[in-house]
């Protein structure tokens, strides 16, 4: 059975056991234009569950349906505005602190009077020379 990920703007509970989608839509027609109505089903068995969702065209009509309530075949339906899940925004990334090189840190330590033995003084590494040489020569041009 295919699953439906439907969310209308009105949640309806306490539905009669054998209520169809069309009957649910008809029950809400008096409040405004019903765009869609779906009775929830068990994904494994396909059996109708006792709740559903109705999508009514305007928010005013949806609030009117909640305020007045609906009755079908002796069942007083529990009608509520459907709550949409709130998607949390990611907090902005903090701006990174400026990077300091080892030479700058060492220079700051030396100027702060840290001349005692054992004070932090990083050694500058000499730049390694490549162990190979690159020979540049021009390639012959193709005539075409």
N, C-alpha and C positions, 0 to 999 in steps of 0.2 A: 504494500500500500504506500503510495507516495505521501510524504508529509507536507503539510501546508504551513508556511510561516506567515500567517495572516494576522494583522493587527488592525482592527477597525478603531473608530474613535469612541465607540460605546461597548462596554463589556456587559454581557447579559448572563446571569446565572439562574439556577432553578428552573431549567427548561423541562417541558414534558419529555419523556423518554424517546418518543418516536417523531419528534418535530423535525420537519425538513427545512432546508435553507430558504425555500420560497415562502413557507409559512412564517418563518421568522421575519423575513423582509416585509411581508404583508402586515404583520403586527405593528411595525414601526412606520408604515406609510402615512399614518395620520399626523405625524410630527414633522415630516418634511421628505425630501427626495432621498430615498434609500439607494446608495450607490452599490452596496453589496452587503450580503449577510451570510455568515458561515457558522454552522454548528460544528463545534470541535469534535474530532474523531480520534479514537485510539489508533496510533500508528501501526500497531501489530495486528489487531483484529478488525479494524475499520468500523467498530461499533460506535454509535453516536454517544457523545458524552453529554453531560447536563449543563454545559455552558457554551457560549459562542460570542461572536463579535459582529457588530453591525456598524457599517460606515455610512453615516448620515451626512448629507451635503454641507450643512452649515453647523457651526458650533452652537448657534442659538437653538437649532432644532434638537441637537444632542442634549443640551441642558434642559430643554423642555421635556424630553423623554425621561430624563432622570428625575425631574421634579414631579411629573405626573404618574410615573410607573406604568406598567403594562401587565395585563392578565391574559393568559391563554389557557383555555380548557380547564379553568379552575386553579391554575398555577399562577401565583403572584410572582412575577419575575423580579429578580434583583438586578436593577439597572444602574450602572456606574459609568462615569467617564473613564475611558481606558487610559492608563498611565503609560506614556512612552518611556523607555529606559533612557536615562540621562547618560550621555557619553562624556566622560571626563576628559578635559583637555590636558595634554601633557604640559607640565610647567616649562617655562622657557629655560633654555640652558644658560647656566651662569657664564659670564664672559671669563675666559681664562686669564690668569694672572700673567704679566709679562715674564718671559723666560730670561733667566740670567745664566750667563755662561760661567764656567769655572774660573776664568780669568777675572771676570768682574767681581765675583764673590771674593776671590783671593785679594784683589785690589782693595775692596772695602774692608776686609779684615786687617790688612796691613795699615790702612789709614786710621782704623779705630784704635790703634795702639796695641794690638795683639802681637807683640814682637817676642814674647817669651818662647822658650823651646817647647816643641810639641804642639804649637799652635797650627791651626789648619792652614796649609799652604800647598795647594795642588800644583803638581808639576805639569808644565805644558808639554804635551807630546809633540815631537817633531813630525812634520808631515811625511808620510811614507811616499817614497818615489816609486813609480811603477816599475816593475821588474822586466818590462819589455819595451821595445821601441816600436814606434809606428812609422812606417815608411810611406811617404805620400808620393804618389806618382799619378800622372794623368792616364786615363784609359784611352785606347784608340777609339776614334769616332766611327760609328757605323755609317756607311753610305747607303742611301736607300732608294 
